[in-house]
Structures are given as structure tokens and as C-alpha cells.
Amino acid sequence: MAIPAVLLIALILILISVLNRPEVQAPGEASNSGGTGGGTPTQSEVPLVQENSHVLDDAGEGAPVLVEFLDFECEACGAVYPVIEEIRKQYDGQITYVARYFITNHTNSMNAAIAVEAASQQGKFEEMYQKLFESQSEWAEQQTSQADKIRSYAEELGLDMAAFDAAVADPATQARVEEDHNAGMSLGVRGTPTFFLNGELLQPQTVTDITDALDAAIAESKE
């Protein structure tokens, strides 16, 4: 499926610049307040999409499934975000897109993921997902906690702040984030962004690498 030429050139330049330098996993513990410990299952035991995974676009049974492991503070993820948003528009109704958390070596990586997960409990996962990427320059790459700044975005979205704060403080919320991170580790994810298409690792260098793979997967699904 074609993407407008001017936009395609811009997106190709973004992909070339960022996908060759993904953010690496956090060393040791995956957060400021706890690790991603526990036993590590084998890759064959870990589904790419779980029952509680965040599905942003659902094209139904048999549609190609694109999964992205991402970190909201990751500069590369932020740069690829508009590429993915454009692809989601172009392939609306034809592909299923799933976003999963992966914690890297950024100070506020876990803070951001917990905030998004807390927002998801009020049905606002996508809104918070978009807000953090679109405001990334305001809070990311800081050496101190930006939890208060990130919380302000939840206020802007009109969330129930008492419920939001309770969810942020609940260890179960961080455990949900760590569940994705641990799944990613078991699947071989070592940095962000990392993509899988129909269960296979996708390593695009250009936008057309993604769209060609999606076109082929869509054609195969119709056979």
C-alpha cells in the first residue's frame, strides 16, 4: 500500500537514522523501584500477544499481527512513533497492532510505562501512549524523576486522578509492565523499538521494508 511520496521520504530518513541505534535494555533492575526478576520461560512458552496485551488496532481473526516492544522514553521509539501512526492509518482495518512495554536504561522508563498502564485501567491507554510520545521532548532524557510531569498529562486527559494515583502506587501495575518486559526478554528483545510480524522478528531499515512485509502478510492471509 502506497504512502504519499513526500511523507515516505521523510519517514525513510527517520527509520534509517533510528533503527540502527535502538535503545538497550536496562542493566540489572528494570526500574527505579524494582526489577523484572523471576524465572525466565523459554521463547516457545511466551506468546507474542497475551490476553492482557494492549491491542490498539484489531483487524480480526486471520489478519497480520504487528507487535512492537517499546519504551516511551526511548528516543528511537519517539522518532519511529509518527511512522507507526501513519502505517496504522494506511492499514486501518487490515492489520492488528499491539504495543508492549520494554524497559530500557532511562531514568523515567518505568515511570512512563506505569503511567500508561494506570491510564489503561480507565480505558485511556492509547491517549496516554500518544501523549507521552508527542510530549517526549518535555520530559524525557532527564536524570531526575519526571513522575509529576508525567502525572500532569493524565490530568490533561481528564482522568480520575484519585484512581490514577492509586493505580500508580499499586505494585500490580508495575508487575503488569514487568510482565511485558520479561516476555520481551524471553522472546529475544534486547532493545527498542523491536517489531514482530506474525510471530517473526522484523528488522526494517526503511518504511518500505515494513509496508512490503505487511502487504505480503495481507496477501497471504487472503489465500
Residue, then its C-alpha position, 0 to 999 in steps of 0.5 A: m500500500a502506497i504512502p504519499a511520496v513526500l511523507l515516505i521520504a521523510l519517514i525513510l530518513i527517520l527509520i534509517s537514522v533510528l533503527n540502527r541505534p535502538e535503545v538497550q535494555a536496562p542493566g540489572e533492575a528494570s526500574n527505579s523501584g524494582g526489577t523484572g526478576g523471576g524465572t525466565p520461560t523459554q521463547s516457545e512458552v511466551p506468546l507474542v500477544q497475551e490476553n492482557s496485551h494492549v491491542l490498539d488496532d484489531a483487524g480480526e481473526g486471520a489478519p497480520v499481527l504487528v507487535e512492537f516492544l517499546d519504551f516511551e522514553c526511548e528516543a528511537c521509539g519517539a522518532v519511529y512513533p509518527v511512522i507507526e501512526e501513519i502505517r496504522k492509518q494506511y492499514d486501518g482495518q487490515i492489520t492488528y497492532v499491539a504495543r508492549y512495554f520494554i524497559t530500557n536504561h532511562t531514568n523515567s522508563m518505568n515511570a512512563a510505562i506505569a503511567v500508561e498502564a494506570a491510564s489503561q485501567q480507565g480505558k485511556f491507554e492509547e491517549m496516554y501512549q500518544k501523549l507521552f510520545e508527542s510530549q517526549s521532548e518535555w520530559a524525557e532524557q532527564q536524570t531526575s524523576q519526571a513522575d509529576k510531569i508525567r502525572s500532569y498529562a493524565e490530568e490533561l486527559g481528564l482522568d480520575m486522578a484519585a484512581f490514577d494515583a492509586a493505580v500508580a502506587d499499586p505494585a500490580t501495575q508495575a508487575r503488569v509492565e514487568e510482565d511485558h518486559n520479561a516476555g520481551m526478554s524471553l522472546g529475544v528483545r534486547g532493545t527498542p523499538t523491536f517489531f514482530l510480524n506474525g510471530e517473526l522478528l522484523q528488522p526494517q531499515t526503511v518504511t518500505d521494508i515494513t509496508d512490503a512485509l505487511d502487504a505480503a502478510i495481507a496477501e497471504s492471509k487472503e489465500 
